[in-house]
Amino acid sequence: MSLLINYLLPAFVLFAFGIVEIFWSFLTKENRHFSYIAILGGILAFILLLLNIDEHYSNGVFIFDSAGTILSLLFVFLMVVIAFSTFRFNYSHPEIFYSLLLISTGSMVLAVYSSNLISIFVTFEASSMATYILASYPKSRKTLEASMKFFVIGALSSSIIIFGISFYYISTSTFSLGYTSGSSLYLLSLIFLMVGFGFKLSLFPFHSWAIDTYTGSRSPVSALLSTSSKLMALAIMIRIFIFTFDKGLSGYVQLFFIIISIFTMTYGNVTALVQRDVKRMLAYSSVANAGYLSLVFTILPGSGPELALAAIIIFSIAYILMKGGSFIAMENFEDKGTRIEDLSGLGKKRPLLALSFTILLFSLAGIPPTMGFMGKYFLFLSLIEGNLWWLAIIAVLNSAISVYYYFRVVMYMYWKNSDKQISGNAYIDYAVFSLSILTLVLGILIPVIIGSFYNIWGMIP
Amino acid sequence: MIPLIYVLAVSLMMFTVGLYGILTVKGGIRLLISIEILVNSANLNIVAWGVGIADASAVLFVLFSIAIAAAEAAVGFAIFVALYRETKNIGLKSLMELRW
């Protein structure tokens, strides 16, 4: 089974269905047809990805390992859920939305497998450009402003990435990952790459676009931007930075990431406390979660990165389920306003949605039987194993702050009343419900299957 | 043959000009021009080093990078045109709706 085409096929299926969407628009303009095609393509790609979950194969351009396959499965799963939840979308040109959804997911699937700066750059840019346009769908003043800010910062970050790649090339004379050099130019290239990909991951000084874009664009698109696109940048950064440690540079790189992750966590959580708009609160909490995600780079230089690399996959699963689910749930309030008062009395009006949203918020806060707790538990455990217990204490304190603003939303849903009608439809409810059930089931299952998450990243030096 | 350090100096100057442009301009079109200058400064770096060590992958990368920069400019213009139709303005300072 170690043929290159077997590994590339899932992404190619997604691209092919993306092109089919465009041609299907000559036959009909009804939204549900395009939704069906996207779901079909997603399921096909999901099955093809499942077939090579245990396979390892690498050449100079791509490295196909289980970690990449698990992340790709998550991206494709979230795409199917988004396509399902937008079943009743009623805007012009639905083919563009679903086609770009498929194409951006396909590029993300290729991006997490890339092991060469050329393929990383091309796939990263392909998915970025698809998401610039996705952020502006359906066209309105608000979404266009979100898309514009996203584009300006994205273009800036991509030019910083190319500049970092040029320094990498000058100091190592190759575009392949895994070559290091002790020169200061190499360190400079790492800083450039960290800043460039840090924009996409919305780390602290580079986060401001993320708040406006997640708030301004339509909620299913925010679900894609704040989860898949971020985890893609995280996977690329892990593949780049896993080699930079134990080569004399580990001190500098680790120090950078310690400072940045502390600032990102604290800033995201403290600013989220004062937000009255739930979507904006979720955007700030996704900045805080980027801080938790970037904790993995502080542990990598430690003695045993295996637990950290397993923990980041578990945290990614948790993150994509709970953050994607809560953004999709916000689609119900898109027309009538997303302020916290607009959620009052949701427990009486839409019990299923309120229950699943509550489970997702509990998971984001890190309450035990859910997946979010498991992700945080293993991540903080690996911090303690890497002798960074003081960083673990800061992270736990941050997690404690975050409980306040998640529970305020739950309180408004169940203890406040209002006569305001809530729009939305049953498809969104079912999508959010399925994600919340998965959060619970996987949270109980993870301690049993934790062993299978070890040693799944290829190319460990 | 021009020494590499001169090429690096030129590309660093171009990078500074592009970064200054991105941080200060108020119009959308000038912003795209600044981004183009930034991308080309990095391309110059890569091509100069690739010629120096006789490596073909540098040229390959620069071809990809030019194609991607062109696609990025196309996407940018599409967004700016749509924004202009909506607001009759592509000044970056006028985009202040999304604030708390």
Interface residues (C-beta under 8 A of the other chain):
Chain A: L117 I118 F121 V122 E125 M129 Y132 I133 S136 K139 S140 R141 K142 L144 E145 A146 S147 M148 K149 F151 V152 A155 L156 S158 S159 I160 I162 F163 I165 S166 F167 Y169 I170 S173 T174 F175 D212 T215 G216 Q275 R276 D277 R280
Chain B: S11 F15 G18 I22 G28 L31 L32 I35 L38 V39 S41 A42 N43 N45 I46 W49 G50 I53 D55 S57 A58 L60 F61 F64 S65 I68 A71 E72 V75 G76 A78 I79 F80 A82 L83 E86 T87 L92 L95 E97 L98 R99 W100
